[in-house]
Amino acid sequence: MATGLASVHPKLLNPDNPIRSLSLAFWLWKALLFLVIIGCPGPGYDTSTGLLPYQESAASDAKLEVIRHAPFSFSLKLVRWDSIYFIHIVRDDYVFEQEWAFGYGYTRIISFLTSVLPQFSGLDGVAKVALVAIALSHITHYFSVLALYRLSINIFGHDSTSGRLISFLSAALHIICPAGAFLSAPYGESIFSFLNITGYYLYSASLLDANAGKRASSDANLLLAAAFFSIATAVRSNGILSGTLFAYDALLQLRKIISQGISGDNLLRLGVIVVGGCAVALGLIVPQWIAYTAFCVSDEPLRPWCEQLIPSIYGWVQVHYWNVGFLRYWTLSNLPLFILAFPMLFLLCHSSIWALNTTWPSDTGTSFLTRLAAPNGLLAVMAFTSYHVQIINRISSGYPLWYWYLICQVLSHVAGPSSLVKRSQTFTIAVQGMVIYAIVQAVLFGSFLPPA
């Protein structure tokens, strides 16, 4: 099998030295995407990025010239689409109501990092914010790759060749995943991926500790996982889907209490699960409360969303300004975007079904795969029915199930030699497709061209 898979992964990748190989592959890939984006000529068809320095330096033409010729002005080349809003929010806070459609947690993190970093000559204002955000995207994507590797080891084991290979190749896929340029630019996808996958890693560690009888360590890891999921939810609202893990555990614990009777240990575990689930929900609730106090607790005429039964500025601006909602995106003009998103929607759906029907030698692995089917599948359904569907190609980067599904299709131990070769070829085509897509996407991104 190892011989048959030799052509599946590049010679650059050596599973026997995973961290070094993944690190080398990661930074070479990032350098390639960076050069492609920076090499795109001109500002692209949209000049919104170019307006940011003008807004900042309206009172000083001399300052504008400094920005234009600053040594780090290249960072603005990666400020495209939504990242224009992110940079504006970090610089001026939430000025416009529609800006509340974007992750509160992400802009606060960038704002904090920008404020604590020292000033350098030629690096100020929007260029500094953009550079900090770009650096954060690269660093968190790198640690996300390592977190996925460690998570995979927890699930598939380190003792078998197949377990190590699944862990290694899934982390390698995460490097070249279709999110592409968005994992390098001032976007929340990289940090969300890091937080969500690290949350899954801590959650898997909690399951392993529980199976080993380490109750205190299991509870601590579960609460830490909830904290990571909560911050991930503040960065991107779809992080709330990871809360389904706690809902599932709560149901299992209630069934255990009903079957075994009430005990201190059972009630304590249920309490930890409930606290963890509530912590995840706070990642969505707290930003909405901050917006409510800003817009709805005043003598000014109230905005329509303030008077809703459950007031949510996020839900309001998504519908009112961005036309996001159930079946709102189902128009003939958006058909090409559904076609673009179809491969990832297909992978998410099939990987969820696979997770529900597969078994692994480790009980923890099987149990964890079953749990991940819910957030994975719900993400696909919500993207298909209620999102701007093309964003599934980037927000899926923080969900590990489809990486494992692709790898395990090649490593299936029931496959015969001819079937294995066929599956290896399919996997190779999938990898080549992701690489080509990411490079084309980088060109479009650098040229400020859709889709985004």
C-alpha positions in Angstrom: 0.0 0.0 0.0 2.8 2.4 0.8 4.3 1.8 -2.7 0.9 2.4 -4.3 0.6 5.7 -2.4 4.0 6.9 -3.3 2.6 9.0 -6.2 -0.2 10.4 -4.1 1.9 12.9 -2.2 4.8 15.0 -3.4 8.4 13.9 -2.6 8.6 17.1 -0.6 6.4 15.6 2.0 7.9 13.0 4.2 5.5 11.4 6.7 8.5 10.1 8.8 9.4 13.7 9.6 5.9 15.3 9.7 6.5 18.7 11.4 9.5 19.6 9.4 7.9 18.5 6.1 4.6 20.2 6.8 6.4 23.4 7.8 8.5 23.4 4.7 5.5 22.7 2.4 3.5 25.4 4.2 5.9 28.2 3.8 6.7 27.3 0.2 3.0 27.3 -0.6 2.5 30.6 1.2 5.4 32.2 -0.7 3.9 31.0 -4.0 0.5 32.5 -3.3 2.0 35.7 -2.0 4.1 36.2 -5.1 1.1 35.5 -7.3 -1.1 38.1 -5.5 1.6 40.7 -5.3 2.5 40.2 -8.9 -1.0 41.1 -10.2 -0.8 44.4 -12.0 -2.8 47.5 -11.0 -5.5 47.9 -8.4 -7.9 45.6 -10.2 -11.4 46.5 -11.4 -12.4 47.9 -7.9 -10.6 50.8 -6.4 -12.0 50.5 -2.9 -8.7 49.6 -1.4 -7.0 52.7 -2.8 -9.6 54.9 -1.0 -8.4 53.8 2.4 -5.2 55.8 2.4 -7.0 58.8 1.0 -9.6 58.7 3.8 -6.8 58.5 6.3 -4.8 61.3 4.9 -7.5 63.7 3.7 -5.9 66.5 5.7 -2.4 65.9 4.4 -1.2 65.3 0.8 2.3 64.8 2.1 1.1 62.0 4.3 -0.6 60.3 1.4 2.8 60.3 -0.5 4.4 58.7 2.5 1.7 55.9 2.5 2.1 55.4 -1.3 5.9 54.9 -1.0 6.0 53.1 2.4 8.1 50.0 2.4 5.1 47.9 3.6 2.5 49.5 1.3 2.4 46.1 -0.6 0.2 44.9 2.3 -2.7 46.8 0.8 -2.5 44.4 -2.2 -4.1 41.8 0.0 -6.9 44.1 1.2 -9.7 43.0 -1.0 -13.5 42.5 -0.6 -14.6 42.0 3.0 -11.1 42.8 4.3 -11.7 46.4 3.4 -14.4 46.4 6.0 -12.2 44.7 8.5 -9.4 47.3 8.1 -11.9 50.1 8.3 -13.5 48.7 11.5 -10.1 48.2 13.2 -9.1 51.8 12.3 -12.4 53.6 13.0 -14.5 51.1 14.9 -18.0 50.1 13.9 -19.2 53.3 12.1 -21.9 51.9 9.8 -24.7 49.5 10.8 -23.9 47.0 7.9 -20.4 46.5 9.3 -21.9 44.4 12.1 -22.2 41.6 9.6 -18.5 41.0 10.1 -17.0 39.0 13.0 -16.7 41.2 16.1 -14.0 38.9 17.6 -11.7 39.1 14.6 -11.6 42.9 14.4 -11.1 43.2 18.2 -8.1 40.8 18.0 -6.5 42.8 15.1 -7.2 46.1 16.9 -5.5 44.8 20.1 -2.5 43.5 18.2 -2.2 46.8 16.3 -2.3 48.9 19.4 0.4 47.0 21.3 2.9 46.8 18.5 5.4 49.6 18.4 5.4 52.3 15.6 8.0 52.0 12.8 9.0 54.5 10.2 6.9 54.1 7.1 4.5 51.7 8.8 1.4 53.4 10.1 -2.4 53.5 9.7 -4.0 51.2 7.2 -0.7 49.7 6.0 0.1 48.7 9.6 -3.3 47.2 10.2 -3.1 45.3 7.0 0.3 43.9 7.7 -0.6 42.8 11.2 -3.7 41.1 9.9 -1.7 39.4 7.1 0.9 38.2 9.6 -1.8 36.9 11.9 -3.4 35.0 9.0 -0.2 33.3 8.1 0.8 32.4 11.7 -2.7 31.1 12.7 -2.9 29.1 9.5 0.4 27.5 10.2 -0.6 26.5 13.7 -3.9 25.3 12.4 -2.0 22.8 10.2 -0.2 21.6 13.2 -3.3 21.4 15.3 -5.1 19.3 12.6 -2.1 17.0 12.6 -2.3 16.5 16.4 -6.1 16.2 16.3 -5.8 13.5 13.7 -3.2 11.6 15.8 -5.7 11.6 18.6 -8.4 10.2 16.4 -6.5 7.7 14.2 -3.6 6.9 16.4 0.2 7.1 16.1 0.9 3.4 16.3 -0.2 2.3 12.8 1.2 3.4 9.4 -2.3 4.2 8.2 -3.0 6.4 11.3 0.2 8.4 10.8 -0.4 8.7 7.1 -4.0 10.0 7.5 -2.8 12.5 10.1 0.0 13.7 7.9 -1.9 13.9 4.6 -4.9 15.6 6.1 -2.7 18.3 7.5 -1.0 18.7 4.1 -4.4 19.0 2.5 -5.2 21.8 4.9 -2.3 23.8 3.5 -3.6 23.8 -0.1 -7.3 23.8 0.7 -9.7 25.8 -1.5 -9.7 28.8 0.9 -6.4 29.7 -0.7 -5.7 33.4 -0.7 -8.3 34.1 2.0 -6.0 32.2 4.4 -3.2 34.7 3.7 -5.2 38.0 3.5 -6.8 40.1 6.3 -9.7 37.7 6.7 -10.9 35.7 9.7 -10.8 32.3 8.1 -7.2 31.5 9.3 -7.8 32.4 12.9 -11.2 30.7 12.9 -9.7 27.5 11.5 -7.0 27.6 14.2 -9.5 28.2 17.0 -12.1 25.6 15.7 -9.6 22.8 15.0 -7.8 23.5 18.3 -11.2 23.3 20.0 -11.7 19.9 18.3 -8.3 18.8 19.5 -9.1 19.7 23.1 -12.5 18.1 22.8 -10.9 14.8 21.5 -8.4 15.0 24.4 -11.4 15.2 26.7 -12.9 12.1 25.2 -9.6 10.2 25.6 -9.2 11.3 29.2 -12.8 10.3 30.0 -12.2 6.8 28.5 -9.0 6.6 30.6 -10.9 7.5 33.8 -9.2 10.9 34.1 -12.3 12.8 35.1 -10.7 16.1 36.2 -8.5 16.3 33.1 -11.4 15.5 30.9 -13.6 18.2 32.4 -10.7 20.8 32.1 -10.1 20.0 28.4 -13.9 20.1 27.7 -14.1 23.6 29.2 -11.0 24.7 27.3 -12.5 23.4 24.1 -15.6 25.4 24.8 -13.5 28.6 25.3 -11.9 28.1 21.9 -15.2 27.4 20.2 -16.6 30.5 21.9 -13.9 32.8 20.5 -14.2 31.0 17.1 -17.9 31.9 17.1 -17.1 35.5 17.9 -14.8 35.5 14.9 -17.2 33.7 12.5 -20.8 33.0 13.5 -20.7 29.5 12.0 -18.5 28.6 14.9 -21.8 28.1 16.9 -22.2 24.8 15.0 -19.5 23.3 17.2 -21.9 23.8 20.1 -23.8 20.7 18.7 -21.0 18.6 20.3 -22.1 19.8 23.8 -25.8 19.3 22.9 -25.0 15.7 21.9 -23.0 15.1 25.1 -25.8 16.6 27.2 -28.3 14.1 25.7 -25.9 11.2 26.3 -25.3 12.3 29.9 -29.1 12.7 30.5 -29.6 9.1 29.2 -26.8 7.9 31.4 -28.5 9.6 34.5 -31.8 8.0 33.6 -30.3 4.5 33.2 -27.9 4.6 36.1 -29.6 6.9 38.4 -28.6 10.3 39.9 -25.0 10.5 41.3 -22.6 13.3 42.1 -20.3 12.3 39.3 -23.0 12.2 36.7 -24.5 15.5 37.7 -21.1 17.2 37.8 -20.3 16.0 34.3 -23.7 17.2 33.1 -23.0 20.6 34.7 -19.6 20.8 33.0 -21.2 20.0 29.6 -23.9 22.7 30.1 -21.4 25.3 31.2 -19.3 24.5 28.1 -22.3 24.8 25.8 -23.3 28.1 27.3 -19.8 29.4 26.9 -19.9 28.6 23.2 -23.2 30.5 22.9 -21.7 33.5 24.5 -19.5 33.9 21.5 -22.6 34.8 19.5 -24.6 36.5 22.3 -22.0 39.0 23.6 -21.3 40.8 20.3 -25.1 41.1 19.8 -25.5 42.6 23.3 -22.7 45.1 22.7 -24.5 46.2 19.5 -27.9 46.3 21.3 -26.5 48.7 23.9 -25.0 50.9 21.2 -28.1 51.2 19.0 -31.1 50.4 21.1 -30.5 51.9 24.6 -30.8 55.6 23.6 -33.3 58.4 23.0 -32.7 58.1 19.2 -35.4 56.5 17.0 -34.9 52.8 17.3 -33.8 50.6 14.4 -36.3 48.0 13.3 -34.3 45.1 14.7 -34.2 46.6 18.2 -37.9 45.8 18.5 -37.7 42.2 17.4 -38.5 39.4 19.9 -34.9 38.3 19.8 -33.0 41.5 18.7 -30.0 40.6 16.6 -28.1 43.2 14.6 -26.2 40.4 12.8 -29.3 38.8 11.5 -30.8 42.2 10.5 -27.9 43.5 8.5 -27.3 40.1 6.8 -30.9 40.2 5.5 -31.3 44.0 5.0 -27.9 44.9 3.5 -26.4 41.6 2.2 -29.5 39.8 1.0 -28.6 36.7 3.1 -31.4 34.4 4.1 -33.3 31.2 3.4 -33.4 30.6 -0.4 -32.6 34.3 -1.1 -29.5 33.3 -3.1 -31.4 30.9 -5.3 -31.5 33.0 -8.5 -30.6 32.1 -12.0 -27.8 34.6 -12.0 -26.2 32.9 -9.1 -26.2 29.4 -10.7 -22.4 29.7 -11.6 -21.7 30.2 -8.0 -23.6 27.1 -7.0 -21.6 25.2 -9.6 -18.4 26.6 -8.1 -19.5 25.6 -4.6 -20.8 22.1 -5.6 -17.5 20.1 -5.1 -17.1 21.3 -1.6 -20.8 20.9 -0.8 -20.6 17.4 -2.1 -17.5 16.6 0.0 -19.1 18.0 3.2 -22.3 16.0 2.7 -20.6 12.8 1.8 -18.0 13.1 4.6 -20.9 13.5 7.1 -22.6 10.4 5.8 -19.3 8.6 5.9 -18.6 9.6 9.5 -22.0 8.2 10.6 -21.4 4.9 8.9 -17.7 4.2 9.4 -16.0 2.5 12.3 -12.5 2.8 13.5 -10.4 0.4 15.8 -10.5 3.1 18.4 -13.8 3.7 20.2 -12.8 7.3 20.7 -12.2 7.7 16.9 -15.5 6.3 16.0 -17.3 8.3 18.6 -15.6 11.6 17.6 -16.3 11.0 13.9 -20.0 10.5 14.7 -20.1 13.8 16.7 -18.4 15.8 13.9 -21.1 14.7 11.3 -23.5 17.3 12.7 -21.5 20.5 12.4 -20.1 19.4 9.1 -23.4 18.5 7.6 -25.2 21.6 9.0 -22.6 23.8 7.5 -23.3 22.3 4.0 -27.0 22.7 4.4 -26.8 26.3 5.6 -24.4 27.2 2.9 -26.7 25.7 0.2 -29.9 27.3 1.5 -29.0 30.5 3.3 -25.5 31.8 2.7 -23.7 33.4 -0.3 -23.0 29.8 -1.3 -19.5 30.4 -2.8 -18.0 31.2 0.6 -18.3 27.5 1.5 -15.0 27.1 -0.4 -13.2 29.2 2.3 -15.2 28.6 5.5 -15.0 24.8 5.1 -11.2 25.1 5.8 -11.9 25.0 9.6 -13.8 21.7 9.5 -11.5 18.5 9.5 -14.0 15.8 8.5 -13.8 16.3 4.8 -10.0 16.1 4.8 -10.1 12.7 6.6 -12.8 11.5 4.2 -10.7 12.2 1.1 -7.7 10.5 2.6 -9.6 7.5 3.9 -11.1 6.9 0.4 -7.5 6.1 -0.7 -6.5 4.1 2.4 -9.6 1.9 2.6 -8.3 -1.4 3.8 -11.1 -3.3 2.0 -10.1 -2.0 -1.4 -8.4 -4.4 -3.8 -5.3 -3.4 -5.8 -7.1 -2.2 -8.9 -9.6 -0.2 -6.7 -6.8 1.3 -4.7 -5.1 2.5 -7.9 -8.3 4.1 -9.1 -8.9 5.8 -5.8 -5.3 7.0 -5.7 -5.8 8.6 -9.1 -9.0 10.2 -7.9 -7.3 11.7 -4.9 -4.4 12.9 -7.1 -6.9 14.7 -9.4 -8.6 16.2 -6.3 -5.3 17.6 -5.0 -4.3 18.9 -8.4 -7.7 20.5 -8.7 -7.3 22.3 -5.3 -3.8 23.6 -6.3 -5.1 24.9 -9.7 -8.1 26.5 -8.1 -6.0 28.2 -5.4 -3.6 29.7 -7.9 -6.4 30.9 -10.2 -8.2 32.2 -7.1 -5.1 34.1 -6.1 -4.9 35.8 -9.5 -8.5 36.8 -9.3 -8.1 37.9 -5.7 -5.0 40.0 -6.4 -6.8 41.6 -9.3 -9.9 42.4 -7.2 -12.1 40.2 -9.4 -14.9 37.9 -8.3 -15.8 35.4 -7.0 -15.0 36.1 -3.4 
